[in-house]
Amino acid sequence: MTSDYTGVFQDTEAVEKYETVTYAPDSYASRINDRQRDYLRALVRREFPEHPPVQHDFACGTGRAVRALHGLVREAHGYDTSGGMMSKAAEVGSRAYWHLVPQDGPVPQPVAAGFPAIVTIFRLLLNVDEGVRDRALAFAAKVLPHRGSGLLVVENHGNAGSVRHLRARRHSGERWFAELSHDEVGRLLARHGFEIVERRGFSMLTPSLHDHRVARLADAAARRMPGSDAYAVNVLYTARRLHA
């Protein structure tokens, strides 16, 4: 996972800020996280009604995706390059087996824990280069070798088709943040043998509008409209392997 973004979380102060500031109660990120948790729990109940899956959370950070599925998985495994992030994950109550992986080199080997499985990759793809993205998806392909193995859920927290992108164009067309389009995510997944089976948007708002009451009401209404995920800032893609 070599990248400047990865290196940031080798610092204990950055880890603490991530958990207590970025994901502070009622913050922009925590509100989105709450919606994602509800979606993930409904997804697992729907797709794995008889046999709880094993969760493999790649770039697990402080374990928010792990916490989202507490009680619904047979066991959970978190993989990260930052021991500090995983220590914080355990400290805040994330229950999983933690695995420190190297920042580069061969694709990490997932723990052999059986099927079905669900792989979660949250808040990684947007801030790393193409090589790191490919390494993450290659890991997911190892966990999920065929269509019946389970599900992959990937987060894009900077959709290039969102309102945030339109605001960037108003500022001399210069982009000051990272973006990924739906097509780029789709091509990345397809390159590793996955097809998207569901796409869900979780906020149409930028962080600057988070505390604007009217904007939040409009966002809630917009998210219920068919096709609104195309314009959401934050999007989850649920995918399966293409081959049986």
Secondary structure, DSSP 8 states (H G I E B T S, - for coil): --SHHHHHTTSHHHHHHIIIIIT-TTSHHHHHHHHHHHHHHHHHHHH-SSS--EEEEET-TT-HHHHHTTTTSSEEEEEES-HHHHHHHHHTT--SEEEE--SSSS--------SSEEEEE-S-GGGS-HHHHHHHHHHHHHH--SGGGEEEEEEESSBTTSHHHHHHHHTTT---S--B-HHHHHHHHHHTTEEEEEEEEEES--GGGTT-HHHHHHHHHHHTSTTGGGG-SEEEEEEEES--
